[in-house]
Amino acid sequence: MLRMAATLAMAGFLAACQVVPKGDGPGTAPPPPKTSETDIGPGLPTDTDRHRVALLVPQTGPNADVGTAIANATTLALLDTKTERLRITTYDTALGAAAAARQAVADGNKLILGPLLTEDVAAVAPIARDAKVPVLSFSNDSGVAGNGVFIMGFVPGQSVERVVGYARGQGHTRFGALVPKNVYGDRSLAALRAAVAQAGGTLVASESYDRSATALSGAARRLANGPAMDAVLIADSGGNAIRAVPVIKSSGPKQILGTELWNTESSLGSNAAMRGAWFASVSDGLYGQMATSYRNRFGKAPYRLASLGYDSVLLTVRIARDWKPGTSFPANRLLAADGFGGIDGIFRFNNRGIATRALEVSEVGAGGFRVIDPAPTKWDAGR
């Protein structure tokens, strides 16, 4: 069976809360009408009944489309949950992440959602920390997590661990790796080493390459001509995997493994060499329904990362039930053992502030992806 969308009751779009833009950035809702002068302060309107939460994303510049999609998704989540307890204000990090953070703190926000880019998280973190305002970032860089910074991004190591564990369970023991020479490749290779060792397999060879077609083909050829192996991880985009796989398989059949990067590339199966490859990622069932609602409201498809904005609001709404407006955000509740649920499935933060996610394993087929090992729907008591 191809992936099927799970049932999600998407509520109507009656606004019971506001998203307040800072400036006139794209994709933000207009400010609410002023009903009286008594509730208007020099910055944000005085509000004793709702929590002030800042959203820090790029609204201008080269990453504006992604930032706007995340901002739109937070709006969608507010409307769907019909919460009356949150006021989310958007700040444009493209104008300076540090400046955005300082303004967010000065405006009285008690929680920061975002930013997106690693360098922006690094700029925001010390400002937020000094103000005792937790940061719930959309980055996938585990290096910026900790000391009040929590990251919700899809960390590649978790995808690698999941697909290696599944492959080992199917009898594969000798693993190889093809990784780019960048931070993503380095971390994927480190995760592979750890996962293979934990699963009782052997990493027999790995090759890395600069980002060029010639370097990629050369590395794939060296891997194919190296020690015998029965499974190979390609920690790169589907497009680069398509170029490498025929070369890797030229010396004999091998199980091809991928990472969460393949999740948005459903056309991979149009290449015969890719059929039968496995990769691990978050489930797309609920995301498909969110994407439909997003298109209906905003007139275009969202970026896949928009789900992080949606889920950050769901998490905040849950905690806001017992969070008194005007007080500090109870960051300790982010470490709840049972975690949180959202568009991307269940997740919880470890003691380093990194979101650990329940992932599914999918197989590439001619007609798309087929789930071959579903994601868990609850955490094991011992984990």
N, C-alpha and C positions, 0 to 999 in steps of 0.2 A: 504494500500500500504506500502511496505517496503520503507526505505529511498532510495530516488533516487538522484543520483549525479546531481548537477546543472551544467550548462554549463559554462566552464571557458576556455578562449582562452589562452592556454599555449604557449608562444612563443618558438621559436627554441633555440638551445643552442649555439649560436654564441656569444662568450665573447666580450663584449664591455667595460669590467671593470675587475679589478683584486681583488682577495682575497689573501692577503699576509700572509703567516704563520710566526709566531715567532718560530724558531726552526723547528723540523721535526715531529711535531705531526701528528697523523693519520687524514685522512678525509679532509685535507686542500689542496688547489690547489698549484702547484709549483709557485714560484715567476716568474714574467715576465722576459724575456731575457733583458740583459743590452744592450741598443742600443748605448749609448755613456757614457763617463765618466763625462760629464758636469752635468748630472742630478742625480748623485749618491752622497748622503751625508753620514755622518758617521753612521746614523741610517737608517730610512726609506728614500727611494728616494725623492728628492725634488719634490713637486707637488703643483702647484699653481692653477690648474684647477679643482681639486677634493677635496672633503671633507674627512678628515681622521677620521675614525670611528673605535673604538676598539670593538672586540668581546671577552668577557671574559667567557670562558666555560672550564670545565675539558676535557683535551685531553689525559690524562693518569690517572691511578688509577681506583678505583671501579666504578666511574661514567663516565668513558671515552666514553662508547658507546652512552649514552644520549647526552653528550657534542658534540661528533662528529656528531651525527644526526642533532643537532641544527646548527652546523657549516655548514654542507652540505646543509641544507635548506636555509641558508643565501646565499650560493653560487647559489643555484637554483633560488632564488628570484632575485639576481643580473642579472643572465642570462636571466630570463624571462622578466624583465623590460627593459633590454638592456640599462640601465643607464650608462652614462659616467661621472657621477658627484660624485661617491663614491669610496673610497679606504678603504676596510675593512681588518683589521689586526687582526689575532687571537692570543690570549694570554692564556696560560694554567694555569687555577686557581688551578689545583691539585698540582702545584709546589709552591703555596702560593698566595692566592688571593690579599693580600696587595701588594706583590712584583709585581704581574701582573698589578695592577692598577697604581703603581708608574711608571712602564715602559711605560704603555699606555699613561700616562700624559706626561712623558718625551719625547715620540715620537711625541707629538703634536696632538694627537687625541682630538677632540672636543666633542665627544659623546661616551658613553660606553653602548654597548648592553650586557646584562648579569649583574652580574653572575646568576647562577642557584640556588645555595643553600643559605638558610637564613644566615648562619654564614659567608658565603663569601660576601654577600651583606653588612653585618654589618662591615666587614673588609675593604671593598672597599669604602663605603659611605664617611667617613671623608676625605680620600685622594682625592676623586673626588670633594667633596664639596670645599675643600681648593683651588683646581685648577679651580673651577667654571665650572666643566664638569658634565652635567646631566647624571644620570644613568637610563637606561631603562632595568629593571631587568626582568628575567623570573621566579622569585619567586612568590608563591601564598600567602606569609605571609604578611598580611596587616600591621603587626607590624613594618615592616622595611620601609614602605612607608613614604614619606614626606621629606622635606628639600633637595630637589634635586633628590630624588629617586622615580621613578615611577615603578610600578609593573604591568606586563602583565599576570601573572599566573592566573589560574582559581580559584577564591576565593570561598570556599564552601558556604559561607553565601548567595551568590547570587543565587546559585542553589537551596538552601533550600527555600529562599523567593519565587522563581518562582514556584516551585512545590507545595508549600503550598497554594499560591494564586490560582493556578489552582484547587487544591483539594477543597478549600473552595468554589470556584465557582461552583463545581459539587455537593455541598450540604453537604460536610463533615464539622463537627463542633468540634468534640472531638478528640484531637490529643494525641498521645503518642510518645516516642522516645527511641531508643536503640542506645547508642553511646559508642565508646571505650574510655578508660581513657588515652587520649593523647590530644595534642593541637588541632588536627583536630576535635576530638569528642567534646571538650569543646567549640570550636568556632561554630561548627554545632548546638549544643544545644542552645547556646546564640542566634544564628540566628533564630532558630525555635521559641524560646520564643517571639522574636520581631515580626516575621512574623505572627505567630498565633494571637497575640494581634492586630496587624495592620489589619488582615483580619477579625477580629470579632469572632474568634474561642476561644477554651479553651484548654490549655495544661493540661491534667489531670494526666499524670504520665510520668516519665522518669527513665530509668535504664542505668547504665554504667557498664563496665566490663574490666578486664585486658585481655590482648591478649592471651587467651587460650580457647580451645574448651569447657572446663568445665565451665569456668567463663561466656562465651557467652551463653551457654545453660541455666545456672542458671538465668542470667539476663532476658533472653527471657521468661523463665517460670514465674518469678516474675511479669513481665509486663502482661503476659497473665492472671494471676490470680488477677490482680489489678482492678482498676475502669474500667467501660465500656468505650470503645473508638471505633471510626469508621475509624481511619487512623493512621498508625504508620510509623514514619521515621526511617530508618536504615542508619546511617551515617558511612558506612563501605564498604568494597569491596563486590563485588557480591558473592564471595565464602563464606564469612561469612554470608551474607544475606541468602544464600541457607540453611545454617545450622539453622538459627534462625527462618525463616518464618513459617515452619510447627509447631513449638512450639507456636509461637505467634497466629497462626490461630486456635490452638487447642481449644480455648475457644469461638470461633465464628469467622465469616468472618470479615476481616478488609482490608481496602485499604492500600497496602504497598507502601511506598514512598522511593525513594533513592536519591542519589546525583550524581554529575558529575563523580564520580568514576566508575559508571556503564557503561559509554559511550564506553569503549573499550572492554566490556565483552558481545559480541553479543550472546554468547552461553547460557546466563542466561535462555532463554526460553526452554532449554532442560529439565529444572526442572519444573514440572507441577505447583508446589506451587508458583513459581515466575511469572507465566503468569498473565497478568493484572496489574502488578506493574507499577508505574509511576516514572519517574525521569526527571530532567531538566539538560540540557547541551548545549554546543555550537553545531551548526549543523555540520554534517559530510559530507555534499554534496560536497563542494569544496575541503575538505581535501582528499576525496577519489581520486580526480583527481591529486592533488599534490603528493599523495603517489605513484600513478602509474608512474608519471614522475620521482619521486625520485628513485624508483626501476629500472627504465630504465637506469638512469644515474649512480647510485651507486651500483647496483647489490643486494640490500637488502631492506627490508621494513623499513621505518623510525619509530622512537618512536613517539607516539602521540604528545609529547611536541615539536617536530620539527616545528610544525606550528607556534609556538611563534617566532622562529628565522626568518621564512619566513615573518610573518606579521610585525616584527620589521623593516625589510628592506623596505617593502612597505610603512610603515609610514615614515621612514627616507627619502625615495625617494620623497614622496609627499612634505615634508617640504623643501627638498633640492632645489626645484624649485626656491624658493625665499631666499635662504640662501647663502650668499657670502662665497666662500672658504677662509679659514684662519681666519674667524671671529667666535665668540662664537656661539654655537648652540642656536637658539631661543626657549628656553624651554617653553615660554608662549604659543607657538603654539600647544603644546601638550594638552592644555586645551580647544581646539576648541569645541564649543557647538555641532557642527554637527558630531564630532568625526572622526573615521577612519573606513575603511572597509578592510577585509582581508579574509584569508582562513577560519577563525573561525567566520565570520560574522562581524557585526558592533560592535564597542566598542568606548568608550570615557573615558577619565580620569576625576575623580572627583577632588575636590580641595585638597584632601589628597594624590593624586598621585596614586590612585587605579583604574585599568581598570574596568569600568562597562560594562558588556557584555549583548547583546541581546541573550536570551536563548530560546530554544524550549523545549517542553515537549513531551517525548516519552513513549510508552507503550511496555512492554516486551511481546512478543508473541512467539509462537512455532518456527516460522521461522526467528526470529530476532526482531528488534525494528521497531515500527510504530510510525511516528510523529502524535500526536493527537492535538497539539497546536503549530503551527509554530512560529519561532522566528520573531520578528519585523524586517523589513528591513530599517526602519528609526526611528529616535527618535521623540517622541511626543514633540511638541513645549513647553509644560508646564513642561517637566521633565528634 
